């Protein structure tokens, strides 16, 4: 369904950033941009799990060694 275009180093970085941003959402309830942190964190985590990034596909990029 999704073309894999996210490499392993990219996936790890996205997963770490996603988890950190989701943690920020829960740790700082008075932060003004906490909902932005949650949405960006969920997107980063989703793209890490699925190994597919829509923006990479739009721009024809890939960090994966093997597509498909």
C-alpha positions in Angstrom: 0.0 0.0 0.0 2.7 2.5 1.0 6.0 2.7 -0.9 8.8 2.4 1.6 11.0 5.4 1.2 12.3 5.9 4.8 15.6 4.3 5.7 16.5 2.8 9.0 18.5 5.7 10.4 15.7 8.0 9.3 13.1 5.8 11.0 15.0 5.7 14.3 15.4 9.5 14.3 11.7 10.0 13.5 10.7 7.5 16.2 12.8 9.3 18.8 11.5 12.7 17.8 7.9 11.4 17.8 8.2 9.9 21.3 9.8 13.1 22.7 7.2 15.4 21.2 4.3 13.2 22.5 6.0 13.2 25.9 6.2 17.0 25.8 2.4 17.1 25.2 1.8 15.1 28.4 4.6 16.7 30.5 3.8 20.4 29.9 0.0 20.9 30.1 0.3 24.7 30.1 2.5 24.9 27.0 0.8 27.0 24.3 2.0 24.8 21.4 1.5 21.4 23.0 -1.2 20.3 20.5 1.2 21.1 17.7 3.8 18.9 19.4 1.3 16.1 19.7 0.3 16.2 16.0 3.9 16.5 14.8 4.9 13.7 17.1 2.1 11.4 16.0 3.0 12.0 12.3 6.7 11.4 13.0 5.9 8.2 14.8 3.5 7.0 12.1 6.0 7.6 9.3 8.6 5.8 11.3 6.4 2.7 11.8 5.1 2.7 8.2 8.5 3.4 6.6 6.8 5.8 4.3 6.7 9.6 4.1 4.3 11.5 1.9 6.6 14.5 1.5 9.4 12.2 0.4 7.1 10.7 -2.2 6.0 14.2 -3.4 9.6 15.4 -3.9 10.8 12.0 -5.2 13.2 11.4 -2.4 14.1 8.2 -0.6 16.5 7.4 2.3 15.7 3.7 1.9 18.3 1.5 0.3 15.7 -0.6 -1.3 12.3 0.7 -2.5 9.2 -1.4 -2.4 
